[in-house]
Amino acid sequence: MKFGLYVNPDKDRDLAIARNAAKLVSQLGGSCLIGSQYAQTQLAEAEHVEIGEYASCDLTLSMGGDGTFLSAVHLPGCEALPIAGINLGSVGFLPEIKPESVEDSIKKIFHGQYQIDERMMLSVACYDPEGNLLEQGDALNDAVISRGGKSRILMLDLQINREMVERIPGDGIIVSTPTGSTAYSLSASGPIVHPDLKLMLITPICPHTLHNRSYIAHADSAVAIRICEYPYHAVLAIDGRKEIDLASGCSIVIKQAQRSLKMLRLGEDRFYATLPQKIQARGKVN
């Protein structure tokens, strides 16, 4: 079994966890690989770690927090690979493995003692006012249309399945997956949804209206958002990574992606049991 390693050196500062994981995998008869684009890192010089392409691996192992996990999901060559995460962050909604249980977890993976959860993803495409494609990408968490740091209200027209829903003035709109319901959508008062469900959440950000509520759309829906007249550029962010500036008249179309994320789960599904402590952990100073 070949593990593709993706490590956040700010979280694993001396790479001790990554080196120990690679050593254990080697002892069990497997191998570890770091992508060629990371060949200059210390880990590329470590024992039991080779340099290559992630597409040749059997799974991806992320070491860091939720942001590191999200980045690993989008690594070239990792699109079809199952992914597991060692949580080195403060909250860790996505990475399941605790640092103290790395050895036991890797052994479980080798012995096939895991389940694969399929997490829904979004396909996000944006178009200019003439309908020409500008950019596209996939999101595990969300697509966010915002006012781009300006203090001007942003007007957005929301359509679901080609039917006009409403014009929403405010700071923007978040369209998220169930996985993303505990990310930015949560802070905008969106509902918490079990990540195994298949649906889309549409949550306004600080709407300048007398009501503030989310819409829940079927996973097969097409959500379209058009930027009304706006003197600046609005910003579309896909999973907080790719950011695209959009002018008035541009539109964003969001659907369920063809691919889903294969996420290794090593224990029981305890989403609701662990949810309160993870949310409470946000904002704590270590």
Secondary structure by P-SEA (a helix, b strand, c coil): cbbbbbbcccccccaaaaaaaaaaaaaaccccccccccccccccccccccccccccccbbbbcccaaaaaaaaaccccccbbbbbbccccccccccccccaaaaaaaaaaaccbbbbbbbbbbbbbbccccccccccccccccccccccccbbbbbbbbccccccccccccbbbbbccccccccccccbbbbbcccccbbbbbbccccccbbbbbbbcccbbbbbbbccccbbbbbbccccbbbbbcccbbbbbcccccccccccccccccccaaaaaaaaccccc
